[in-house]
Each structure stands twice: as structure tokens, then as C-alpha cells.
Amino acid sequence: MATVVTSATIMCPECGTQTREQMPTDACQFFFTCPSCAARLRPLPGDCCVFCSYADAVCPPKQTGDSVCG
Ligand SMILES: [Zn+2]
């Protein structure tokens, strides 16, 4: 059984602020608002959630191989 990382550091592409966030284990988080510059982050094309695009860990569903988010 693999260890699932449930928190990740997400980095805002607009201002570079890094924020430690808890990731939902059963869903993908599609939006993230930067607490510093209020930029609204969305997943990059081909990614299922903002963590996959901007954080240092992919989302839990992807870690476990759950296919709900591709
Ligand atoms: Zn920002």
C-alpha cells in the first residue's frame, strides 16, 4: 500500500508565493486563489487539478492510481 501525500506546497505562478495546502483525498481541486496576489489558478491543459500543475506533489487520486481524474 503506497503512502499518499495529502499536503503539498503550491507555488503561485504570478507572484511566486508558496502556500502549504491540504489536498482533498477523494477529489481534485480545480481552483486555488493565491493568498498573496489573489490570482485565480486553474489547472494547466492536461492536468486534473491545481496541485498537479503548481504544487510539489500530485493530487491523492493520481497518487493512488484512481482514474477519476485521468
Ligand atoms: Zn500570487
N, CA, C, O and the ligand as a Tripos MOL2 file, in Angstrom:
@<TRIPOS>MOLECULE
protein
  281   279    71     0     0
PROTEIN
NO_CHARGES

@<TRIPOS>ATOM
      1 N           0.8480   -1.1970    0.0000 N.3       1 MET1
      2 CA          0.0000    0.0000    0.0000 C.3       1 MET1
      3 C           0.8850    1.2490    0.0000 C.2       1 MET1
      4 O           1.7290    1.4300    0.8770 O.2       1 MET1
      5 N           0.6790    2.0720   -0.9670 N.am      2 ALA2
      6 CA          1.5230    3.2460   -1.1080 C.3       2 ALA2
      7 C           1.1370    4.3360   -0.1170 C.2       2 ALA2
      8 O          -0.0210    4.4790    0.2750 O.2       2 ALA2
      9 N           2.1390    5.0860    0.2650 N.am      3 THR3
     10 CA          1.8660    6.2270    1.1230 C.3       3 THR3
     11 C           1.3650    7.3850    0.2760 C.2       3 THR3
     12 O           1.9810    7.7570   -0.7240 O.2       3 THR3
     13 N           0.2460    7.9450    0.6910 N.am      4 VAL4
     14 CA         -0.3360    9.0430   -0.0570 C.3       4 VAL4
     15 C          -0.0160   10.3580    0.6450 C.2       4 VAL4
     16 O          -0.2750   10.5360    1.8350 O.2       4 VAL4
     17 N           0.5420   11.2520   -0.1180 N.am      5 VAL5
     18 CA          0.8370   12.5780    0.4020 C.3       5 VAL5
     19 C          -0.4250   13.4200    0.3250 C.2       5 VAL5
     20 O          -1.0170   13.5630   -0.7450 O.2       5 VAL5
     21 N          -0.8390   13.9760    1.4550 N.am      6 THR6
     22 CA         -2.1050   14.7170    1.4580 C.3       6 THR6
     23 C          -1.9130   16.2170    1.6400 C.2       6 THR6
     24 O          -2.8810   16.9710    1.7330 O.2       6 THR6
     25 N          -0.6730   16.6350    1.6890 N.am      7 SER7
     26 CA         -0.4540   18.0760    1.6950 C.3       7 SER7
     27 C           0.6560   18.3910    0.7190 C.2       7 SER7
     28 O           1.5330   17.5630    0.4700 O.2       7 SER7
     29 N           0.6170   19.5860    0.1690 N.am      8 ALA8
     30 CA          1.5990   19.9570   -0.8340 C.3       8 ALA8
     31 C           1.8390   21.4510   -0.7570 C.2       8 ALA8
     32 O           0.9970   22.2140   -0.2830 O.2       8 ALA8
     33 N           3.0020   21.8500   -1.2310 N.am      9 THR9
     34 CA          3.2990   23.2690   -1.3110 C.3       9 THR9
     35 C           3.0050   23.7410   -2.7180 C.2       9 THR9
     36 O           3.6290   23.3060   -3.6860 O.2       9 THR9
     37 N           2.0500   24.6320   -2.8100 N.am     10 ILE10
     38 CA          1.6370   25.1310   -4.1190 C.3      10 ILE10
     39 C           2.2700   26.4990   -4.3410 C.2      10 ILE10
     40 O           2.2520   27.3570   -3.4580 O.2      10 ILE10
     41 N           2.8290   26.6880   -5.5320 N.am     11 MET11
     42 CA          3.5040   27.9470   -5.8060 C.3      11 MET11
     43 C           2.7370   28.7480   -6.8460 C.2      11 MET11
     44 O           2.4320   28.2550   -7.9320 O.2      11 MET11
     45 N           2.4340   29.9820   -6.4990 N.am     12 CYS12
     46 CA          1.7100   30.8650   -7.4020 C.3      12 CYS12
     47 C           2.6150   31.2730   -8.5600 C.2      12 CYS12
     48 O           3.7100   31.7890   -8.3370 O.2      12 CYS12
     49 N           2.1680   31.0470   -9.7950 N.am     13 PRO13
     50 CA          2.9910   31.4070  -10.9540 C.3      13 PRO13
     51 C           3.0450   32.9180  -11.1840 C.2      13 PRO13
     52 O           3.8870   33.4090  -11.9350 O.2      13 PRO13
     53 N           2.1560   33.6360  -10.5420 N.am     14 GLU14
     54 CA          2.1060   35.0790  -10.7360 C.3      14 GLU14
     55 C           3.1050   35.8080   -9.8470 C.2      14 GLU14
     56 O           3.8160   36.7030  -10.3050 O.2      14 GLU14
     57 N           3.1560   35.4220   -8.5710 N.am     15 CYS15
     58 CA          3.9930   36.1710   -7.6410 C.3      15 CYS15
     59 C           5.0300   35.3030   -6.9370 C.2      15 CYS15
     60 O           5.8890   35.8240   -6.2260 O.2      15 CYS15
     61 N           4.9610   33.9890   -7.1270 N.am     16 GLY16
     62 CA          5.9550   33.1120   -6.5420 C.3      16 GLY16
     63 C           5.7270   32.7380   -5.0930 C.2      16 GLY16
     64 O           6.5560   32.0560   -4.4900 O.2      16 GLY16
     65 N           4.6050   33.1780   -4.5250 N.am     17 THR17
     66 CA          4.2910   32.8370   -3.1400 C.3      17 THR17
     67 C           4.0180   31.3400   -3.0070 C.2      17 THR17
     68 O           3.2770   30.7570   -3.7990 O.2      17 THR17
     69 N           4.6260   30.7350   -1.9980 N.am     18 GLN18
     70 CA          4.4060   29.3200   -1.7550 C.3      18 GLN18
     71 C           3.4810   29.1420   -0.5640 C.2      18 GLN18
     72 O           3.6770   29.7510    0.4870 O.2      18 GLN18
     73 N           2.4700   28.3010   -0.7410 N.am     19 THR19
     74 CA          1.4720   28.0820    0.2960 C.3      19 THR19
     75 C           1.3400   26.5980    0.5700 C.2      19 THR19
     76 O           1.1990   25.7970   -0.3540 O.2      19 THR19
     77 N           1.3880   26.2310    1.8590 N.am     20 ARG20
     78 CA          1.1960   24.8330    2.2290 C.3      20 ARG20
     79 C          -0.3000   24.5580    2.2860 C.2      20 ARG20
     80 O          -1.0320   25.2200    3.0210 O.2      20 ARG20
     81 N          -0.7470   23.5880    1.5160 N.am     21 GLU21
     82 CA         -2.1770   23.3080    1.4200 C.3      21 GLU21
     83 C          -2.4610   21.8410    1.6880 C.2      21 GLU21
     84 O          -1.6670   20.9650    1.3440 O.2      21 GLU21
     85 N          -3.6160   21.5850    2.3120 N.am     22 GLN22
     86 CA         -4.1140   20.2160    2.4210 C.3      22 GLN22
     87 C          -4.8250   19.8630    1.1210 C.2      22 GLN22
     88 O          -5.5670   20.6790    0.5740 O.2      22 GLN22
     89 N          -4.6020   18.6520    0.6290 N.am     23 MET23
     90 CA         -5.2870   18.2200   -0.5870 C.3      23 MET23
     91 C          -6.4510   17.3110   -0.2170 C.2      23 MET23
     92 O          -6.3200   16.4460    0.6500 O.2      23 MET23
     93 N          -7.5770   17.5050   -0.8680 N.am     24 PRO24
     94 CA         -8.6780   16.5560   -0.6580 C.3      24 PRO24
     95 C          -8.2660   15.1960   -1.1940 C.2      24 PRO24
     96 O          -7.6640   15.1040   -2.2630 O.2      24 PRO24
     97 N          -8.5930   14.1240   -0.4470 N.am     25 THR25
     98 CA         -8.1220   12.7970   -0.8420 C.3      25 THR25
     99 C          -9.0530   12.1260   -1.8370 C.2      25 THR25
    100 O          -8.6820   11.1320   -2.4610 O.2      25 THR25
    101 N         -10.2470   12.6520   -1.9900 N.am     26 ASP26
    102 CA        -11.2340   11.9690   -2.8240 C.3      26 ASP26
    103 C         -11.7000   12.8110   -4.0030 C.2      26 ASP26
    104 O         -12.6630   12.4620   -4.6860 O.2      26 ASP26
    105 N         -11.0090   13.9200   -4.2350 N.am     27 ALA27
    106 CA        -11.4390   14.7820   -5.3300 C.3      27 ALA27
    107 C         -10.2640   15.6170   -5.7900 C.2      27 ALA27
    108 O          -9.2300   15.6990   -5.1260 O.2      27 ALA27
    109 N         -10.4470   16.2310   -6.9350 N.am     28 CYS28
    110 CA         -9.4400   17.1350   -7.4350 C.3      28 CYS28
    111 C          -9.8630   18.5680   -7.1350 C.2      28 CYS28
    112 O         -11.0390   18.9220   -7.2240 O.2      28 CYS28
    113 N          -8.8800   19.3740   -6.7800 N.am     29 GLN29
    114 CA         -9.1840   20.7740   -6.5250 C.3      29 GLN29
    115 C          -8.8780   21.5730   -7.7870 C.2      29 GLN29
    116 O          -7.7330   21.6540   -8.2310 O.2      29 GLN29
    117 N          -9.9120   22.1490   -8.3420 N.am     30 PHE30
    118 CA         -9.7720   22.7730   -9.6470 C.3      30 PHE30
    119 C          -9.3070   24.2130   -9.5570 C.2      30 PHE30
    120 O          -8.6430   24.7160  -10.4630 O.2      30 PHE30
    121 N          -9.6550   24.8750   -8.4660 N.am     31 PHE31
    122 CA         -9.2840   26.2780   -8.3370 C.3      31 PHE31
    123 C          -8.4820   26.5100   -7.0790 C.2      31 PHE31
    124 O          -8.6740   25.8370   -6.0660 O.2      31 PHE31
    125 N          -7.5840   27.4690   -7.1560 N.am     32 PHE32
    126 CA         -6.8500   27.9030   -5.9640 C.3      32 PHE32
    127 C          -6.6180   29.3950   -6.0970 C.2      32 PHE32
    128 O          -6.1520   29.8820   -7.1270 O.2      32 PHE32
    129 N          -6.9520   30.1090   -5.0370 N.am     33 THR33
    130 CA         -6.7280   31.5530   -5.0600 C.3      33 THR33
    131 C          -5.5120   31.8740   -4.2170 C.2      33 THR33
    132 O          -5.4580   31.5360   -3.0340 O.2      33 THR33
    133 N          -4.5420   32.5230   -4.8240 N.am     34 CYS34
    134 CA         -3.3190   32.8820   -4.1270 C.3      34 CYS34
    135 C          -3.6290   33.8520   -2.9900 C.2      34 CYS34
    136 O          -4.2900   34.8690   -3.2040 O.2      34 CYS34
    137 N          -3.1570   33.5440   -1.7870 N.am     35 PRO35
    138 CA         -3.4250   34.4240   -0.6430 C.3      35 PRO35
    139 C          -2.6320   35.7210   -0.7050 C.2      35 PRO35
    140 O          -2.9290   36.6670    0.0250 O.2      35 PRO35
    141 N          -1.6490   35.7690   -1.5530 N.am     36 SER36
    142 CA         -0.8060   36.9560   -1.6320 C.3      36 SER36
    143 C          -1.2810   37.9410   -2.6960 C.2      36 SER36
    144 O          -1.4410   39.1290   -2.4140 O.2      36 SER36
    145 N          -1.5080   37.4530   -3.9220 N.am     37 CYS37
    146 CA         -1.8690   38.3620   -5.0040 C.3      37 CYS37
    147 C          -3.2770   38.1180   -5.5240 C.2      37 CYS37
    148 O          -3.7310   38.8030   -6.4400 O.2      37 CYS37
    149 N          -3.9720   37.1420   -4.9400 N.am     38 ALA38
    150 CA         -5.3660   36.8420   -5.2980 C.3      38 ALA38
    151 C          -5.5180   36.3300   -6.7250 C.2      38 ALA38
    152 O          -6.6120   36.3760   -7.2880 O.2      38 ALA38
    153 N          -4.4350   35.8460   -7.3070 N.am     39 ALA39
    154 CA         -4.5440   35.2310   -8.6310 C.3      39 ALA39
    155 C          -5.3780   33.9620   -8.5320 C.2      39 ALA39
    156 O          -5.2350   33.1830   -7.5890 O.2      39 ALA39
    157 N          -6.2400   33.7650   -9.5020 N.am     40 ARG40
    158 CA         -7.0650   32.5610   -9.5200 C.3      40 ARG40
    159 C          -6.3670   31.5310  -10.3890 C.2      40 ARG40
    160 O          -6.3120   31.6700  -11.6110 O.2      40 ARG40
    161 N          -5.8390   30.5060   -9.7580 N.am     41 LEU41
    162 CA         -5.1190   29.4810  -10.5020 C.3      41 LEU41
    163 C          -6.0800   28.4100  -10.9840 C.2      41 LEU41
    164 O          -7.0210   28.0300  -10.2860 O.2      41 LEU41
    165 N          -5.8240   27.9350  -12.1880 N.am     42 ARG42
    166 CA         -6.5630   26.8110  -12.7370 C.3      42 ARG42
    167 C          -5.5580   25.8010  -13.2620 C.2      42 ARG42
    168 O          -4.4200   26.1640  -13.5580 O.2      42 ARG42
    169 N          -5.9520   24.5470  -13.3820 N.am     43 PRO43
    170 CA         -5.0140   23.5380  -13.8780 C.3      43 PRO43
    171 C          -4.5200   23.8660  -15.2790 C.2      43 PRO43
    172 O          -5.2570   24.4300  -16.0880 O.2      43 PRO43
    173 N          -3.2950   23.5180  -15.5580 N.am     44 LEU44
    174 CA         -2.7670   23.6660  -16.9010 C.3      44 LEU44
    175 C          -3.4240   22.6260  -17.8040 C.2      44 LEU44
    176 O          -3.9090   21.6010  -17.3240 O.2      44 LEU44
    177 N          -3.4400   22.8880  -19.1120 N.am     45 PRO45
    178 CA         -4.0080   21.8900  -20.0370 C.3      45 PRO45
    179 C          -3.3760   20.5150  -19.8230 C.2      45 PRO45
    180 O          -2.1510   20.3930  -19.8010 O.2      45 PRO45
    181 N          -4.2000   19.4880  -19.6660 N.am     46 GLY46
    182 CA         -3.7010   18.1450  -19.4670 C.3      46 GLY46
    183 C          -3.5840   17.7450  -18.0170 C.2      46 GLY46
    184 O          -3.4090   16.5650  -17.7130 O.2      46 GLY46
    185 N          -3.6770   18.7160  -17.1040 N.am     47 ASP47
    186 CA         -3.6320   18.4020  -15.6850 C.3      47 ASP47
    187 C          -5.0420   18.4120  -15.1130 C.2      47 ASP47
    188 O          -5.9330   19.0970  -15.6150 O.2      47 ASP47
    189 N          -5.2260   17.6180  -14.0280 N.am     48 CYS48
    190 CA         -6.5720   17.4550  -13.4940 C.3      48 CYS48
    191 C          -6.8600   18.4160  -12.3570 C.2      48 CYS48
    192 O          -8.0220   18.6540  -12.0310 O.2      48 CYS48
    193 N          -5.8280   18.9670  -11.7530 N.am     49 CYS49
    194 CA         -6.0920   19.8710  -10.6440 C.3      49 CYS49
    195 C          -4.9050   20.8110  -10.4420 C.2      49 CYS49
    196 O          -3.8310   20.6050  -11.0070 O.2      49 CYS49
    197 N          -5.1130   21.8290   -9.6400 N.am     50 VAL50
    198 CA         -4.0850   22.8450   -9.4540 C.3      50 VAL50
    199 C          -2.8250   22.2850   -8.7920 C.2      50 VAL50
    200 O          -1.7280   22.8060   -8.9890 O.2      50 VAL50
    201 N          -2.9940   21.2220   -8.0070 N.am     51 PHE51
    202 CA         -1.8160   20.6460   -7.3630 C.3      51 PHE51
    203 C          -0.9020   19.9850   -8.3910 C.2      51 PHE51
    204 O           0.3220   20.0880   -8.3090 O.2      51 PHE51
    205 N          -1.5160   19.3040   -9.3580 N.am     52 CYS52
    206 CA         -0.7100   18.6590  -10.3900 C.3      52 CYS52
    207 C           0.0520   19.6990  -11.2080 C.2      52 CYS52
    208 O           1.1490   19.4300  -11.6990 O.2      52 CYS52
    209 N          -0.5330   20.8880  -11.3530 N.am     53 SER53
    210 CA          0.0860   21.9100  -12.1850 C.3      53 SER53
    211 C           1.0890   22.7610  -11.4210 C.2      53 SER53
    212 O           2.1310   23.1290  -11.9630 O.2      53 SER53
    213 N           0.7860   23.0750  -10.1710 N.am     54 TYR54
    214 CA          1.5730   24.1060   -9.4930 C.3      54 TYR54
    215 C           2.2240   23.6670   -8.1850 C.2      54 TYR54
    216 O           3.0340   24.4090   -7.6290 O.2      54 TYR54
    217 N           1.8940   22.4960   -7.6880 N.am     55 ALA55
    218 CA          2.4310   22.0920   -6.3900 C.3      55 ALA55
    219 C           3.5610   21.0810   -6.5430 C.2      55 ALA55
    220 O           3.8460   20.6070   -7.6430 O.2      55 ALA55
    221 N           4.1990   20.7620   -5.4220 N.am     56 ASP56
    222 CA          5.3280   19.8390   -5.4490 C.3      56 ASP56
    223 C           4.9060   18.3850   -5.2990 C.2      56 ASP56
    224 O           5.7550   17.5000   -5.1930 O.2      56 ASP56
    225 N           3.6120   18.1360   -5.2900 N.am     57 ALA57
    226 CA          3.1060   16.7710   -5.2530 C.3      57 ALA57
    227 C           1.8280   16.7090   -6.0780 C.2      57 ALA57
    228 O           1.0630   17.6720   -6.1190 O.2      57 ALA57
    229 N           1.5990   15.5890   -6.7280 N.am     58 VAL58
    230 CA          0.3500   15.4500   -7.4690 C.3      58 VAL58
    231 C          -0.7610   15.0820   -6.4900 C.2      58 VAL58
    232 O          -0.4980   14.7000   -5.3500 O.2      58 VAL58
    233 N          -1.9960   15.2020   -6.9450 N.am     59 CYS59
    234 CA         -3.1400   15.0040   -6.0550 C.3      59 CYS59
    235 C          -3.2740   13.5400   -5.6350 C.2      59 CYS59
    236 O          -2.8280   12.6410   -6.3470 O.2      59 CYS59
    237 N          -3.8900   13.3060   -4.4750 N.am     60 PRO60
    238 CA         -4.0450   11.9400   -3.9610 C.3      60 PRO60
    239 C          -4.6950   10.9630   -4.9400 C.2      60 PRO60
    240 O          -4.2160    9.8350   -5.0560 O.2      60 PRO60
    241 N          -5.7690   11.3400   -5.6560 N.am     61 PRO61
    242 CA         -6.3370   10.3740   -6.6200 C.3      61 PRO61
    243 C          -5.3200    9.9160   -7.6550 C.2      61 PRO61
    244 O          -5.3460    8.7600   -8.0790 O.2      61 PRO61
    245 N          -4.4300   10.8020   -8.0630 N.am     62 LYS62
    246 CA         -3.4060   10.4220   -9.0300 C.3      62 LYS62
    247 C          -2.3460    9.5380   -8.3910 C.2      62 LYS62
    248 O          -1.8240    8.6180   -9.0200 O.2      62 LYS62
    249 N          -2.0340    9.8320   -7.1250 N.am     63 GLN63
    250 CA         -1.0420    9.0190   -6.4310 C.3      63 GLN63
    251 C          -1.4970    7.5850   -6.2670 C.2      63 GLN63
    252 O          -0.6920    6.6570   -6.3430 O.2      63 GLN63
    253 N          -2.7820    7.4050   -6.0420 N.am     64 THR64
    254 CA         -3.2990    6.0590   -5.8010 C.3      64 THR64
    255 C          -3.6880    5.3720   -7.0920 C.2      64 THR64
    256 O          -4.0690    4.2020   -7.0750 O.2      64 THR64
    257 N          -3.6000    6.0780   -8.2200 N.am     65 GLY65
    258 CA         -3.9440    5.4790   -9.4810 C.3      65 GLY65
    259 C          -5.4340    5.4780   -9.7480 C.2      65 GLY65
    260 O          -5.9080    4.8410  -10.6890 O.2      65 GLY65
    261 N          -6.1640    6.1910   -8.9210 N.am     66 ASP66
    262 CA         -7.5990    6.3200   -9.1270 C.3      66 ASP66
    263 C          -7.8260    7.0530  -10.4470 C.2      66 ASP66
    264 O          -7.2140    8.0910  -10.6970 O.2      66 ASP66
    265 N          -8.6970    6.5200  -11.2810 N.am     67 SER67
    266 CA         -8.8100    7.0620  -12.6210 C.3      67 SER67
    267 C          -9.7990    8.2210  -12.7430 C.2      67 SER67
    268 O         -10.0360    8.7240  -13.8410 O.2      67 SER67
    269 N         -10.3670    8.6390  -11.6310 N.am     68 VAL68
    270 CA        -11.4030    9.6750  -11.7130 C.3      68 VAL68
    271 C         -10.8870   10.9580  -12.3390 C.2      68 VAL68
    272 O         -11.6580   11.7250  -12.9150 O.2      68 VAL68
    273 N          -9.5900   11.1940  -12.2290 N.am     69 CYS69
    274 CA         -9.1070   12.4560  -12.7770 C.3      69 CYS69
    275 C          -8.0210   12.2320  -13.8250 C.2      69 CYS69
    276 O          -7.1190   13.0550  -13.9820 O.2      69 CYS69
    277 N          -8.1120   11.1540  -14.5140 N.am     70 GLY70
    278 CA         -7.2020   10.9230  -15.6290 C.3      70 GLY70
    279 C          -5.8180   10.6790  -15.1580 C.2      70 GLY70
    280 O          -4.9180   10.4650  -15.9710 O.2      70 GLY70
    281 ZN          0.2090   35.0310   -6.2030 Zn       71 ZN71
@<TRIPOS>BOND
     1     1     2 1
     2     2     3 1
     3     3     4 2
     4     3     5 am
     5     5     6 1
     6     6     7 1
     7     7     8 2
     8     7     9 am
     9     9    10 1
    10    10    11 1
    11    11    12 2
    12    11    13 am
    13    13    14 1
    14    14    15 1
    15    15    16 2
    16    15    17 am
    17    17    18 1
    18    18    19 1
    19    19    20 2
    20    19    21 am
    21    21    22 1
    22    22    23 1
    23    23    24 2
    24    23    25 am
    25    25    26 1
    26    26    27 1
    27    27    28 2
    28    27    29 am
    29    29    30 1
    30    30    31 1
    31    31    32 2
    32    31    33 am
    33    33    34 1
    34    34    35 1
    35    35    36 2
    36    35    37 am
    37    37    38 1
    38    38    39 1
    39    39    40 2
    40    39    41 am
    41    41    42 1
    42    42    43 1
    43    43    44 2
    44    43    45 am
    45    45    46 1
    46    46    47 1
    47    47    48 2
    48    47    49 am
    49    49    50 1
    50    50    51 1
    51    51    52 2
    52    51    53 am
    53    53    54 1
    54    54    55 1
    55    55    56 2
    56    55    57 am
    57    57    58 1
    58    58    59 1
    59    59    60 2
    60    59    61 am
    61    61    62 1
    62    62    63 1
    63    63    64 2
    64    63    65 am
    65    65    66 1
    66    66    67 1
    67    67    68 2
    68    67    69 am
    69    69    70 1
    70    70    71 1
    71    71    72 2
    72    71    73 am
    73    73    74 1
    74    74    75 1
    75    75    76 2
    76    75    77 am
    77    77    78 1
    78    78    79 1
    79    79    80 2
    80    79    81 am
    81    81    82 1
    82    82    83 1
    83    83    84 2
    84    83    85 am
    85    85    86 1
    86    86    87 1
    87    87    88 2
    88    87    89 am
    89    89    90 1
    90    90    91 1
    91    91    92 2
    92    91    93 am
    93    93    94 1
    94    94    95 1
    95    95    96 2
    96    95    97 am
    97    97    98 1
    98    98    99 1
    99    99   100 2
   100    99   101 am
   101   101   102 1
   102   102   103 1
   103   103   104 2
   104   103   105 am
   105   105   106 1
   106   106   107 1
   107   107   108 2
   108   107   109 am
   109   109   110 1
   110   110   111 1
   111   111   112 2
   112   111   113 am
   113   113   114 1
   114   114   115 1
   115   115   116 2
   116   115   117 am
   117   117   118 1
   118   118   119 1
   119   119   120 2
   120   119   121 am
   121   121   122 1
   122   122   123 1
   123   123   124 2
   124   123   125 am
   125   125   126 1
   126   126   127 1
   127   127   128 2
   128   127   129 am
   129   129   130 1
   130   130   131 1
   131   131   132 2
   132   131   133 am
   133   133   134 1
   134   134   135 1
   135   135   136 2
   136   135   137 am
   137   137   138 1
   138   138   139 1
   139   139   140 2
   140   139   141 am
   141   141   142 1
   142   142   143 1
   143   143   144 2
   144   143   145 am
   145   145   146 1
   146   146   147 1
   147   147   148 2
   148   147   149 am
   149   149   150 1
   150   150   151 1
   151   151   152 2
   152   151   153 am
   153   153   154 1
   154   154   155 1
   155   155   156 2
   156   155   157 am
   157   157   158 1
   158   158   159 1
   159   159   160 2
   160   159   161 am
   161   161   162 1
   162   162   163 1
   163   163   164 2
   164   163   165 am
   165   165   166 1
   166   166   167 1
   167   167   168 2
   168   167   169 am
   169   169   170 1
   170   170   171 1
   171   171   172 2
   172   171   173 am
   173   173   174 1
   174   174   175 1
   175   175   176 2
   176   175   177 am
   177   177   178 1
   178   178   179 1
   179   179   180 2
   180   179   181 am
   181   181   182 1
   182   182   183 1
   183   183   184 2
   184   183   185 am
   185   185   186 1
   186   186   187 1
   187   187   188 2
   188   187   189 am
   189   189   190 1
   190   190   191 1
   191   191   192 2
   192   191   193 am
   193   193   194 1
   194   194   195 1
   195   195   196 2
   196   195   197 am
   197   197   198 1
   198   198   199 1
   199   199   200 2
   200   199   201 am
   201   201   202 1
   202   202   203 1
   203   203   204 2
   204   203   205 am
   205   205   206 1
   206   206   207 1
   207   207   208 2
   208   207   209 am
   209   209   210 1
   210   210   211 1
   211   211   212 2
   212   211   213 am
   213   213   214 1
   214   214   215 1
   215   215   216 2
   216   215   217 am
   217   217   218 1
   218   218   219 1
   219   219   220 2
   220   219   221 am
   221   221   222 1
   222   222   223 1
   223   223   224 2
   224   223   225 am
   225   225   226 1
   226   226   227 1
   227   227   228 2
   228   227   229 am
   229   229   230 1
   230   230   231 1
   231   231   232 2
   232   231   233 am
   233   233   234 1
   234   234   235 1
   235   235   236 2
   236   235   237 am
   237   237   238 1
   238   238   239 1
   239   239   240 2
   240   239   241 am
   241   241   242 1
   242   242   243 1
   243   243   244 2
   244   243   245 am
   245   245   246 1
   246   246   247 1
   247   247   248 2
   248   247   249 am
   249   249   250 1
   250   250   251 1
   251   251   252 2
   252   251   253 am
   253   253   254 1
   254   254   255 1
   255   255   256 2
   256   255   257 am
   257   257   258 1
   258   258   259 1
   259   259   260 2
   260   259   261 am
   261   261   262 1
   262   262   263 1
   263   263   264 2
   264   263   265 am
   265   265   266 1
   266   266   267 1
   267   267   268 2
   268   267   269 am
   269   269   270 1
   270   270   271 1
   271   271   272 2
   272   271   273 am
   273   273   274 1
   274   274   275 1
   275   275   276 2
   276   275   277 am
   277   277   278 1
   278   278   279 1
   279   279   280 2
@<TRIPOS>SUBSTRUCTURE
     1 MET1         2 RESIDUE 1 A MET
     2 ALA2         6 RESIDUE 1 A ALA
     3 THR3        10 RESIDUE 1 A THR
     4 VAL4        14 RESIDUE 1 A VAL
     5 VAL5        18 RESIDUE 1 A VAL
     6 THR6        22 RESIDUE 1 A THR
     7 SER7        26 RESIDUE 1 A SER
     8 ALA8        30 RESIDUE 1 A ALA
     9 THR9        34 RESIDUE 1 A THR
    10 ILE10       38 RESIDUE 1 A ILE
    11 MET11       42 RESIDUE 1 A MET
    12 CYS12       46 RESIDUE 1 A CYS
    13 PRO13       50 RESIDUE 1 A PRO
    14 GLU14       54 RESIDUE 1 A GLU
    15 CYS15       58 RESIDUE 1 A CYS
    16 GLY16       62 RESIDUE 1 A GLY
    17 THR17       66 RESIDUE 1 A THR
    18 GLN18       70 RESIDUE 1 A GLN
    19 THR19       74 RESIDUE 1 A THR
    20 ARG20       78 RESIDUE 1 A ARG
    21 GLU21       82 RESIDUE 1 A GLU
    22 GLN22       86 RESIDUE 1 A GLN
    23 MET23       90 RESIDUE 1 A MET
    24 PRO24       94 RESIDUE 1 A PRO
    25 THR25       98 RESIDUE 1 A THR
    26 ASP26      102 RESIDUE 1 A ASP
    27 ALA27      106 RESIDUE 1 A ALA
    28 CYS28      110 RESIDUE 1 A CYS
    29 GLN29      114 RESIDUE 1 A GLN
    30 PHE30      118 RESIDUE 1 A PHE
    31 PHE31      122 RESIDUE 1 A PHE
    32 PHE32      126 RESIDUE 1 A PHE
    33 THR33      130 RESIDUE 1 A THR
    34 CYS34      134 RESIDUE 1 A CYS
    35 PRO35      138 RESIDUE 1 A PRO
    36 SER36      142 RESIDUE 1 A SER
    37 CYS37      146 RESIDUE 1 A CYS
    38 ALA38      150 RESIDUE 1 A ALA
    39 ALA39      154 RESIDUE 1 A ALA
    40 ARG40      158 RESIDUE 1 A ARG
    41 LEU41      162 RESIDUE 1 A LEU
    42 ARG42      166 RESIDUE 1 A ARG
    43 PRO43      170 RESIDUE 1 A PRO
    44 LEU44      174 RESIDUE 1 A LEU
    45 PRO45      178 RESIDUE 1 A PRO
    46 GLY46      182 RESIDUE 1 A GLY
    47 ASP47      186 RESIDUE 1 A ASP
    48 CYS48      190 RESIDUE 1 A CYS
    49 CYS49      194 RESIDUE 1 A CYS
    50 VAL50      198 RESIDUE 1 A VAL
    51 PHE51      202 RESIDUE 1 A PHE
    52 CYS52      206 RESIDUE 1 A CYS
    53 SER53      210 RESIDUE 1 A SER
    54 TYR54      214 RESIDUE 1 A TYR
    55 ALA55      218 RESIDUE 1 A ALA
    56 ASP56      222 RESIDUE 1 A ASP
    57 ALA57      226 RESIDUE 1 A ALA
    58 VAL58      230 RESIDUE 1 A VAL
    59 CYS59      234 RESIDUE 1 A CYS
    60 PRO60      238 RESIDUE 1 A PRO
    61 PRO61      242 RESIDUE 1 A PRO
    62 LYS62      246 RESIDUE 1 A LYS
    63 GLN63      250 RESIDUE 1 A GLN
    64 THR64      254 RESIDUE 1 A THR
    65 GLY65      258 RESIDUE 1 A GLY
    66 ASP66      262 RESIDUE 1 A ASP
    67 SER67      266 RESIDUE 1 A SER
    68 VAL68      270 RESIDUE 1 A VAL
    69 CYS69      274 RESIDUE 1 A CYS
    70 GLY70      278 RESIDUE 1 A GLY
    71 ZN71       281 GROUP 0 **** ****
